[in-house]
Amino acid sequence: MVVARPLLWASFALVPATVVARYVFDADATTLFVLSALALIPLAWLIGESTEHAAEHTGPGVGGFLNASFGNAPELIIALFAIADGLPNVVRGSLAGSVVSNILLVLGAAMIAGGDGVLDTRSLRLQLLAVIGAVLLLLIPSIAGWHGNPERHSQFVLTIPVAVVLLLVYALVTAANLRYHRLAPRTAPDVSAWPFRRSLAILGAATAATAVVSETLVHSLTRFGHAVGLNQFFIAIVIVAIVGNAAEHGGAIVIAKGGNMRLATEIAITSSMQVAVFVVPAVALLSWLVGPALPLSFRFVEIATMGAAAAGAVIVVADGRSRRWEGFLLIGVYVLAVLWYGLAGNR
């Protein structure tokens, strides 16, 4: 790690290089894709580092909430850009893919990286049940969208009350979870931990840089995907979902590798819960301002994989322990989901 840190700091030069390549040299999609993907690596490390230092002062539960909140902010912004560009299927696919990849891919990779460890079952189970509840609510506009035009105005009218209920559920779940973590006993912060304000400032700056780089990466993804023969749905639900959250995902894995499984698993599950219960309805309601309005008409494959991922994770975390074989199991289920996405094709 002594050698890796200087390399990581040096690789931050890729962030401005990505911006220059796009806006000054008008680089091609492949170049932008590679540069932005590489630029997310040091950002992932910095987000993980600053979150771990912040968690020394707040505990893993609040630390996971902070990481997820900062990490999902760029995703909400990118989704609104995509709506303005008239890409509703890309937005829904990327949001569904984000829920699934956080639960299966990130939680699985964190368990593999961290190995045996103790989990906060109560916190994780509450948030996973919130995801399951969100999926059940999303069935209301989704089932109606399986017949006829999923973008019709009546679908958005049906979406509005569902979105409002989801936001209320998010407020209740988050308040209950933060209260639980605030009352939980905590150890004194490590003497080498960054001051809390410094941790938040660095986390905010890294998140802002991630938003810029991720938007560039997503901007290049459609053309890059077409160049390699991938359909729009697969690009959205797999590639956009993964790379749009790459820094956040990487941060969880870095933290798990350091042995802090409580924080790593909180990041993965809290992020998934935030997307399902907050980002999804927020994007739908805000889409009315940027236009066109986005109905929450998810496809059957999206609803099924989100629900199955959350239900499976409830079983995995039930005993309060993390094991490597469980991580491999989650990754295996994610691979099956990706195969289904590949067979589903465009809507």
Buried (B, 14 or more C-beta within 10 A) or exposed (E): EEEEEEEBEEBBEBBEBBBEBBEEEEBEBEBBBBBBBBBBBBBBBBBBBBBBBBBBBBBBBBBBBBBBBBBBBBBBBBBBBBBEEEBBBBBBBBBBBBBBBBBBBBBBBBBBBBBEBEBBBBBBBBBBBBBBBBBEBBBBBBBBBEEEEBBBEEBBEBBBEBBEBBBEBBEEBBEEBBEBBEEBEBEEBEEEBBEBEEBBEBBBEBBEBBBBBBBBBBBBBBEBBEEEEBBBBBBBBBBBBBBBBBBBBBBBBBBBBBEBBBBBBBBBBBBBBBBBBBBBBBBBBBBBEBEBBBBBBBBEBBBBBBBBBBBBBBEBBEEEBBBBEBBBBBBEBBEEBBEEBBEBEEB
